[in-house]
Amino acid sequence: MPERELQENVRQLCAGLGLYHYHPHNSTRSEPGWPDSAIIGRRMIFRELKSECGKLTPEQAEVGRKLKAAGENWRVWRPSDWLSRQIEKELTELAAVQGELFTA
């Protein structure tokens, strides 16, 4: 599964769960390293999306370290996380508020 397909799957799932999903479509004029997805539900999470063999750039790794040091929830998602339903599990939990789905 290419990264762009994974990104679209995540976008659609967030929309279906009522989560706010931000993805910079064109990062050429942005600071390097910002995560592919910033998602808001009960809290905010940051996710870098990569193909199964894709590697983080040094800037992506540095931003990830900084976000984690600041107490933020950052990690990398790959197609195997989609296929195992790990992404669905995380996003469903992010949308859940005391047994009900998050509604903005």
N, CA, C and O atoms as a GROMACS GRO file, in nm:
protein
  416
    1MET      N    1   0.086  -0.118   0.000
    1MET     CA    2   0.000   0.000   0.000
    1MET      C    3   0.091   0.124   0.000
    1MET      O    4   0.173   0.140   0.090
    2PRO      N    5   0.077   0.210  -0.098
    2PRO     CA    6   0.156   0.334  -0.100
    2PRO      C    7   0.114   0.429   0.013
    2PRO      O    8   0.002   0.422   0.064
    3GLU      N    9   0.205   0.517   0.049
    3GLU     CA   10   0.178   0.612   0.157
    3GLU      C   11   0.054   0.697   0.128
    3GLU      O   12  -0.025   0.722   0.219
    4ARG      N   13   0.036   0.740   0.005
    4ARG     CA   14  -0.080   0.825  -0.027
    4ARG      C   15  -0.212   0.751  -0.006
    4ARG      O   16  -0.312   0.812   0.034
    5GLU      N   17  -0.214   0.620  -0.032
    5GLU     CA   18  -0.335   0.541  -0.008
    5GLU      C   19  -0.360   0.527   0.143
    5GLU      O   20  -0.474   0.536   0.188
    6LEU      N   21  -0.255   0.505   0.219
    6LEU     CA   22  -0.268   0.499   0.363
    6LEU      C   23  -0.321   0.632   0.417
    6LEU      O   24  -0.409   0.633   0.504
    7GLN      N   25  -0.268   0.743   0.365
    7GLN     CA   26  -0.314   0.876   0.408
    7GLN      C   27  -0.463   0.894   0.380
    7GLN      O   28  -0.536   0.946   0.464
    8GLU      N   29  -0.507   0.852   0.264
    8GLU     CA   30  -0.649   0.865   0.229
    8GLU      C   31  -0.735   0.777   0.318
    8GLU      O   32  -0.844   0.818   0.360
    9ASN      N   33  -0.689   0.657   0.348
    9ASN     CA   34  -0.763   0.568   0.439
    9ASN      C   35  -0.778   0.631   0.577
    9ASN      O   36  -0.886   0.628   0.636
   10VAL      N   37  -0.670   0.690   0.627
   10VAL     CA   38  -0.674   0.756   0.758
   10VAL      C   39  -0.770   0.875   0.753
   10VAL      O   40  -0.850   0.894   0.845
   11ARG      N   41  -0.762   0.955   0.647
   11ARG     CA   42  -0.850   1.071   0.633
   11ARG      C   43  -0.998   1.028   0.636
   11ARG      O   44  -1.079   1.088   0.707
   12GLN      N   45  -1.031   0.925   0.560
   12GLN     CA   46  -1.169   0.879   0.554
   12GLN      C   47  -1.217   0.823   0.688
   12GLN      O   48  -1.330   0.848   0.729
   13LEU      N   49  -1.131   0.749   0.756
   13LEU     CA   50  -1.169   0.694   0.886
   13LEU      C   51  -1.191   0.806   0.987
   13LEU      O   52  -1.286   0.802   1.065
   14CYS      N   53  -1.103   0.905   0.986
   14CYS     CA   54  -1.121   1.020   1.077
   14CYS      C   55  -1.254   1.089   1.050
   14CYS      O   56  -1.327   1.123   1.143
   15ALA      N   57  -1.285   1.111   0.923
   15ALA     CA   58  -1.412   1.176   0.887
   15ALA      C   59  -1.530   1.094   0.937
   15ALA      O   60  -1.626   1.150   0.991
   16GLY      N   61  -1.523   0.964   0.920
   16GLY     CA   62  -1.632   0.877   0.964
   16GLY      C   63  -1.650   0.876   1.115
   16GLY      O   64  -1.760   0.853   1.165
   17LEU      N   65  -1.541   0.899   1.188
   17LEU     CA   66  -1.547   0.898   1.334
   17LEU      C   67  -1.571   1.037   1.393
   17LEU      O   68  -1.583   1.052   1.515
   18GLY      N   69  -1.578   1.139   1.308
   18GLY     CA   70  -1.600   1.275   1.356
   18GLY      C   71  -1.475   1.339   1.415
   18GLY      O   72  -1.486   1.432   1.494
   19LEU      N   73  -1.357   1.289   1.378
   19LEU     CA   74  -1.232   1.344   1.426
   19LEU      C   75  -1.182   1.453   1.334
   19LEU      O   76  -1.199   1.444   1.212
   20TYR      N   77  -1.121   1.556   1.390
   20TYR     CA   78  -1.060   1.660   1.308
   20TYR      C   79  -0.924   1.607   1.262
   20TYR      O   80  -0.842   1.565   1.343
   21HIS      N   81  -0.901   1.609   1.131
   21HIS     CA   82  -0.778   1.558   1.073
   21HIS      C   83  -0.714   1.666   0.986
   21HIS      O   84  -0.777   1.718   0.894
   22TYR      N   85  -0.589   1.700   1.018
   22TYR     CA   86  -0.516   1.797   0.938
   22TYR      C   87  -0.399   1.728   0.871
   22TYR      O   88  -0.319   1.661   0.936
   23HIS      N   89  -0.390   1.746   0.740
   23HIS     CA   90  -0.278   1.693   0.662
   23HIS      C   91  -0.230   1.803   0.569
   23HIS      O   92  -0.306   1.851   0.486
   24PRO      N   93  -0.102   1.846   0.583
   24PRO     CA   94  -0.052   1.948   0.490
   24PRO      C   95  -0.036   1.888   0.351
   24PRO      O   96   0.046   1.797   0.331
   25HIS      N   97  -0.111   1.936   0.256
   25HIS     CA   98  -0.109   1.878   0.121
   25HIS      C   99   0.018   1.910   0.045
   25HIS      O  100   0.063   1.830  -0.037
   26ASN      N  101   0.075   2.026   0.070
   26ASN     CA  102   0.197   2.063   0.000
   26ASN      C  103   0.294   2.118   0.103
   26ASN      O  104   0.278   2.230   0.151
   27SER      N  105   0.396   2.039   0.136
   27SER     CA  106   0.487   2.078   0.243
   27SER      C  107   0.608   2.155   0.192
   27SER      O  108   0.699   2.184   0.271
   28THR      N  109   0.612   2.190   0.065
   28THR     CA  110   0.732   2.254   0.010
   28THR      C  111   0.761   2.390   0.073
   28THR      O  112   0.877   2.433   0.074
   29ARG      N  113   0.661   2.458   0.124
   29ARG     CA  114   0.683   2.589   0.185
   29ARG      C  115   0.672   2.584   0.336
   29ARG      O  116   0.663   2.688   0.402
   30SER      N  117   0.671   2.464   0.392
   30SER     CA  118   0.660   2.446   0.537
   30SER      C  119   0.794   2.405   0.595
   30SER      O  120   0.885   2.363   0.523
   31GLU      N  121   0.804   2.418   0.726
   31GLU     CA  122   0.924   2.370   0.794
   31GLU      C  123   0.933   2.218   0.774
   31GLU      O  124   0.832   2.149   0.787
   32PRO      N  125   1.051   2.166   0.745
   32PRO     CA  126   1.063   2.021   0.724
   32PRO      C  127   1.042   1.942   0.853
   32PRO      O  128   1.079   1.987   0.961
   33GLY      N  129   0.983   1.825   0.838
   33GLY     CA  130   0.970   1.734   0.950
   33GLY      C  131   0.834   1.727   1.015
   33GLY      O  132   0.809   1.638   1.096
   34TRP      N  133   0.743   1.822   0.982
   34TRP     CA  134   0.612   1.821   1.046
   34TRP      C  135   0.539   1.691   1.010
   34TRP      O  136   0.545   1.649   0.894
   35PRO      N  137   0.469   1.627   1.104
   35PRO     CA  138   0.401   1.500   1.077
   35PRO      C  139   0.294   1.512   0.968
   35PRO      O  140   0.237   1.619   0.944
   36ASP      N  141   0.268   1.399   0.904
   36ASP     CA  142   0.167   1.393   0.798
   36ASP      C  143   0.027   1.420   0.849
   36ASP      O  144  -0.054   1.480   0.779
   37SER      N  145  -0.003   1.375   0.970
   37SER     CA  146  -0.138   1.389   1.023
   37SER      C  147  -0.136   1.440   1.166
   37SER      O  148  -0.064   1.389   1.252
   38ALA      N  149  -0.217   1.543   1.190
   38ALA     CA  150  -0.247   1.591   1.325
   38ALA      C  151  -0.397   1.567   1.342
   38ALA      O  152  -0.478   1.618   1.265
   39ILE      N  153  -0.433   1.489   1.443
   39ILE     CA  154  -0.571   1.444   1.460
   39ILE      C  155  -0.620   1.483   1.599
   39ILE      O  156  -0.552   1.459   1.699
   40ILE      N  157  -0.740   1.544   1.603
   40ILE     CA  158  -0.796   1.589   1.730
   40ILE      C  159  -0.925   1.513   1.759
   40ILE      O  160  -1.017   1.507   1.677
   41GLY      N  161  -0.930   1.457   1.877
   41GLY     CA  162  -1.050   1.393   1.932
   41GLY      C  163  -1.053   1.426   2.079
   41GLY      O  164  -1.058   1.544   2.116
   42ARG      N  165  -1.051   1.324   2.165
   42ARG     CA  166  -1.045   1.348   2.310
   42ARG      C  167  -0.915   1.417   2.348
   42ARG      O  168  -0.907   1.486   2.449
   43ARG      N  169  -0.814   1.398   2.266
   43ARG     CA  170  -0.684   1.462   2.281
   43ARG      C  171  -0.627   1.477   2.139
   43ARG      O  172  -0.696   1.445   2.042
   44MET      N  173  -0.507   1.523   2.128
   44MET     CA  174  -0.447   1.541   1.996
   44MET      C  175  -0.334   1.440   1.979
   44MET      O  176  -0.257   1.415   2.072
   45ILE      N  177  -0.326   1.381   1.860
   45ILE     CA  178  -0.216   1.290   1.828
   45ILE      C  179  -0.150   1.335   1.698
   45ILE      O  180  -0.212   1.401   1.614
   46PHE      N  181  -0.025   1.300   1.684
   46PHE     CA  182   0.053   1.331   1.564
   46PHE      C  183   0.104   1.200   1.506
   46PHE      O  184   0.159   1.117   1.578
   47ARG      N  185   0.085   1.182   1.376
   47ARG     CA  186   0.129   1.058   1.311
   47ARG      C  187   0.204   1.090   1.182
   47ARG      O  188   0.161   1.170   1.099
   48GLU      N  189   0.317   1.024   1.170
   48GLU     CA  190   0.394   1.026   1.045
   48GLU      C  191   0.356   0.899   0.971
   48GLU      O  192   0.361   0.790   1.029
   49LEU      N  193   0.318   0.911   0.846
   49LEU     CA  194   0.279   0.794   0.768
   49LEU      C  195   0.391   0.757   0.672
   49LEU      O  196   0.448   0.843   0.605
   50LYS      N  197   0.422   0.629   0.669
   50LYS     CA  198   0.529   0.579   0.583
   50LYS      C  199   0.485   0.451   0.517
   50LYS      O  200   0.401   0.378   0.570
   51SER      N  201   0.542   0.424   0.399
   51SER     CA  202   0.523   0.293   0.338
   51SER      C  203   0.588   0.190   0.430
   51SER      O  204   0.656   0.227   0.526
   52GLU      N  205   0.566   0.065   0.403
   52GLU     CA  206   0.618  -0.039   0.493
   52GLU      C  207   0.769  -0.030   0.511
   52GLU      O  208   0.821  -0.058   0.619
   53CYS      N  209   0.840   0.008   0.407
   53CYS     CA  210   0.987   0.015   0.413
   53CYS      C  211   1.038   0.159   0.419
   53CYS      O  212   1.159   0.181   0.421
   54GLY      N  213   0.947   0.256   0.422
   54GLY     CA  214   0.987   0.396   0.422
   54GLY      C  215   1.062   0.435   0.548
   54GLY      O  216   1.033   0.386   0.657
   55LYS      N  217   1.158   0.522   0.532
   55LYS     CA  218   1.241   0.567   0.644
   55LYS      C  219   1.212   0.713   0.677
   55LYS      O  220   1.183   0.793   0.587
   56LEU      N  221   1.219   0.747   0.804
   56LEU     CA  222   1.203   0.885   0.846
   56LEU      C  223   1.322   0.968   0.798
   56LEU      O  224   1.435   0.920   0.796
   57THR      N  225   1.294   1.092   0.760
   57THR     CA  226   1.404   1.184   0.734
   57THR      C  227   1.460   1.226   0.869
   57THR      O  228   1.393   1.211   0.971
   58PRO      N  229   1.582   1.279   0.872
   58PRO     CA  230   1.635   1.329   1.000
   58PRO      C  231   1.543   1.434   1.063
   58PRO      O  232   1.527   1.438   1.185
   59GLU      N  233   1.484   1.520   0.980
   59GLU     CA  234   1.394   1.624   1.031
   59GLU      C  235   1.268   1.563   1.092
   59GLU      O  236   1.221   1.609   1.197
   60GLN      N  237   1.212   1.461   1.028
   60GLN     CA  238   1.092   1.396   1.081
   60GLN      C  239   1.123   1.329   1.216
   60GLN      O  240   1.043   1.338   1.309
   61ALA      N  241   1.237   1.264   1.224
   61ALA     CA  242   1.277   1.200   1.350
   61ALA      C  243   1.296   1.304   1.460
   61ALA      O  244   1.257   1.281   1.574
   62GLU      N  245   1.357   1.417   1.426
   62GLU     CA  246   1.381   1.523   1.524
   62GLU      C  247   1.250   1.584   1.573
   62GLU      O  248   1.232   1.605   1.693
   63VAL      N  249   1.158   1.613   1.481
   63VAL     CA  250   1.028   1.667   1.522
   63VAL      C  251   0.955   1.565   1.610
   63VAL      O  252   0.893   1.602   1.709
   64GLY      N  253   0.961   1.438   1.573
   64GLY     CA  254   0.899   1.334   1.655
   64GLY      C  255   0.957   1.331   1.795
   64GLY      O  256   0.883   1.320   1.893
   65ARG      N  257   1.090   1.340   1.808
   65ARG     CA  258   1.153   1.344   1.940
   65ARG      C  259   1.107   1.466   2.019
   65ARG      O  260   1.079   1.456   2.139
   66LYS      N  261   1.099   1.580   1.952
   66LYS     CA  262   1.057   1.703   2.021
   66LYS      C  263   0.911   1.694   2.067
   66LYS      O  264   0.879   1.736   2.178
   67LEU      N  265   0.825   1.641   1.983
   67LEU     CA  266   0.684   1.627   2.022
   67LEU      C  267   0.672   1.533   2.143
   67LEU      O  268   0.599   1.563   2.237
   68LYS      N  269   0.743   1.421   2.140
   68LYS     CA  270   0.737   1.327   2.251
   68LYS      C  271   0.794   1.390   2.379
   68LYS      O  272   0.739   1.370   2.487
   69ALA      N  273   0.905   1.464   2.366
   69ALA     CA  274   0.964   1.531   2.483
   69ALA      C  275   0.868   1.633   2.543
   69ALA      O  276   0.872   1.660   2.663
   70ALA      N  277   0.782   1.689   2.458
   70ALA     CA  278   0.683   1.786   2.505
   70ALA      C  279   0.557   1.718   2.559
   70ALA      O  280   0.460   1.784   2.596
   71GLY      N  281   0.559   1.584   2.564
   71GLY     CA  282   0.446   1.510   2.618
   71GLY      C  283   0.339   1.477   2.516
   71GLY      O  284   0.231   1.431   2.553
   72GLU      N  285   0.367   1.500   2.389
   72GLU     CA  286   0.268   1.473   2.284
   72GLU      C  287   0.273   1.327   2.239
   72GLU      O  288   0.374   1.259   2.258
   73ASN      N  289   0.164   1.282   2.180
   73ASN     CA  290   0.151   1.146   2.132
   73ASN      C  291   0.190   1.144   1.984
   73ASN      O  292   0.111   1.184   1.897
   74TRP      N  293   0.312   1.099   1.955
   74TRP     CA  294   0.364   1.092   1.819
   74TRP      C  295   0.414   0.951   1.791
   74TRP      O  296   0.477   0.889   1.877
   75ARG      N  297   0.387   0.903   1.673
   75ARG     CA  298   0.444   0.776   1.627
   75ARG      C  299   0.428   0.764   1.477
   75ARG      O  300   0.368   0.849   1.412
   76VAL      N  301   0.484   0.657   1.423
   76VAL     CA  302   0.478   0.629   1.280
   76VAL      C  303   0.372   0.523   1.255
   76VAL      O  304   0.367   0.422   1.326
   77TRP      N  305   0.288   0.546   1.154
   77TRP     CA  306   0.194   0.443   1.109
   77TRP      C  307   0.238   0.394   0.973
   77TRP      O  308   0.284   0.471   0.889
   78ARG      N  309   0.222   0.263   0.952
   78ARG     CA  310   0.259   0.198   0.827
   78ARG      C  311   0.139   0.115   0.778
   78ARG      O  312   0.045   0.092   0.854
   79PRO      N  313   0.143   0.070   0.653
   79PRO     CA  314   0.032  -0.012   0.603
   79PRO      C  315   0.003  -0.134   0.691
   79PRO      O  316  -0.113  -0.174   0.703
   80SER      N  317   0.104  -0.194   0.752
   80SER     CA  318   0.078  -0.309   0.840
   80SER      C  319  -0.008  -0.269   0.960
   80SER      O  320  -0.084  -0.351   1.011
   81ASP      N  321   0.003  -0.143   1.005
   81ASP     CA  322  -0.083  -0.094   1.113
   81ASP      C  323  -0.228  -0.081   1.066
   81ASP      O  324  -0.321  -0.101   1.145
   82TRP      N  325  -0.246  -0.048   0.939
   82TRP     CA  326  -0.381  -0.041   0.882
   82TRP      C  327  -0.439  -0.182   0.870
   82TRP      O  328  -0.553  -0.206   0.911
   83LEU      N  329  -0.362  -0.272   0.814
   83LEU     CA  330  -0.410  -0.409   0.790
   83LEU      C  331  -0.437  -0.484   0.921
   83LEU      O  332  -0.528  -0.568   0.926
   84SER      N  333  -0.361  -0.455   1.026
   84SER     CA  334  -0.383  -0.521   1.155
   84SER      C  335  -0.498  -0.455   1.233
   84SER      O  336  -0.538  -0.504   1.338
   85ARG      N  337  -0.549  -0.345   1.180
   85ARG     CA  338  -0.657  -0.266   1.240
   85ARG      C  339  -0.611  -0.186   1.362
   85ARG      O  340  -0.694  -0.137   1.439
   86GLN      N  341  -0.479  -0.174   1.380
   86GLN     CA  342  -0.426  -0.094   1.490
   86GLN      C  343  -0.466   0.052   1.476
   86GLN      O  344  -0.501   0.118   1.575
   87ILE      N  345  -0.461   0.104   1.353
   87ILE     CA  346  -0.500   0.244   1.330
   87ILE      C  347  -0.647   0.264   1.364
   87ILE      O  348  -0.683   0.361   1.430
   88GLU      N  349  -0.730   0.172   1.319
   88GLU     CA  350  -0.874   0.181   1.349
   88GLU      C  351  -0.896   0.179   1.500
   88GLU      O  352  -0.979   0.255   1.551
   89LYS      N  353  -0.825   0.093   1.571
   89LYS     CA  354  -0.838   0.084   1.717
   89LYS      C  355  -0.798   0.216   1.783
   89LYS      O  356  -0.870   0.267   1.869
   90GLU      N  357  -0.684   0.272   1.743
   90GLU     CA  358  -0.638   0.397   1.802
   90GLU      C  359  -0.735   0.512   1.775
   90GLU      O  360  -0.766   0.591   1.864
   91LEU      N  361  -0.782   0.520   1.651
   91LEU     CA  362  -0.872   0.630   1.616
   91LEU      C  363  -1.009   0.615   1.682
   91LEU      O  364  -1.070   0.714   1.720
   92THR      N  365  -1.057   0.493   1.694
   92THR     CA  366  -1.185   0.469   1.762
   92THR      C  367  -1.173   0.508   1.909
   92THR      O  368  -1.265   0.568   1.964
   93GLU      N  369  -1.061   0.473   1.973
   93GLU     CA  370  -1.040   0.513   2.112
   93GLU      C  371  -1.028   0.664   2.125
   93GLU      O  372  -1.077   0.722   2.222
   94LEU      N  373  -0.965   0.729   2.027
   94LEU     CA  374  -0.952   0.874   2.028
   94LEU      C  375  -1.089   0.941   2.017
   94LEU      O  376  -1.112   1.048   2.073
   95ALA      N  377  -1.179   0.876   1.944
   95ALA     CA  378  -1.312   0.933   1.924
   95ALA      C  379  -1.407   0.902   2.040
   95ALA      O  380  -1.508   0.969   2.056
   96ALA      N  381  -1.375   0.802   2.120
   96ALA     CA  382  -1.466   0.757   2.226
   96ALA      C  383  -1.460   0.851   2.346
   96ALA      O  384  -1.352   0.887   2.393
   97VAL      N  385  -1.575   0.889   2.394
   97VAL     CA  386  -1.587   0.968   2.517
   97VAL      C  387  -1.688   0.898   2.604
   97VAL      O  388  -1.808   0.902   2.577
   98GLN      N  389  -1.640   0.831   2.708
   98GLN     CA  390  -1.725   0.757   2.800
   98GLN      C  391  -1.825   0.670   2.725
   98GLN      O  392  -1.945   0.674   2.751
   99GLY      N  393  -1.772   0.591   2.632
   99GLY     CA  394  -1.855   0.494   2.560
   99GLY      C  395  -1.930   0.552   2.441
   99GLY      O  396  -1.995   0.477   2.368
  100GLU      N  397  -1.922   0.681   2.419
  100GLU     CA  398  -1.989   0.740   2.303
  100GLU      C  399  -1.886   0.801   2.212
  100GLU      O  400  -1.776   0.835   2.257
  101LEU      N  401  -1.918   0.816   2.085
  101LEU     CA  402  -1.824   0.877   1.993
  101LEU      C  403  -1.814   1.026   2.015
  101LEU      O  404  -1.912   1.093   2.047
  102PHE      N  405  -1.694   1.076   1.997
  102PHE     CA  406  -1.664   1.219   2.008
  102PHE      C  407  -1.743   1.295   1.902
  102PHE      O  408  -1.748   1.254   1.786
  103THR      N  409  -1.805   1.404   1.942
  103THR     CA  410  -1.872   1.490   1.844
  103THR      C  411  -1.829   1.632   1.873
  103THR      O  412  -1.840   1.682   1.985
  104ALA      N  413  -1.780   1.697   1.770
  104ALA     CA  414  -1.729   1.834   1.786
  104ALA      C  415  -1.840   1.934   1.773
  104ALA      O  416  -1.816   2.054   1.784
   0.00000   0.00000   0.00000
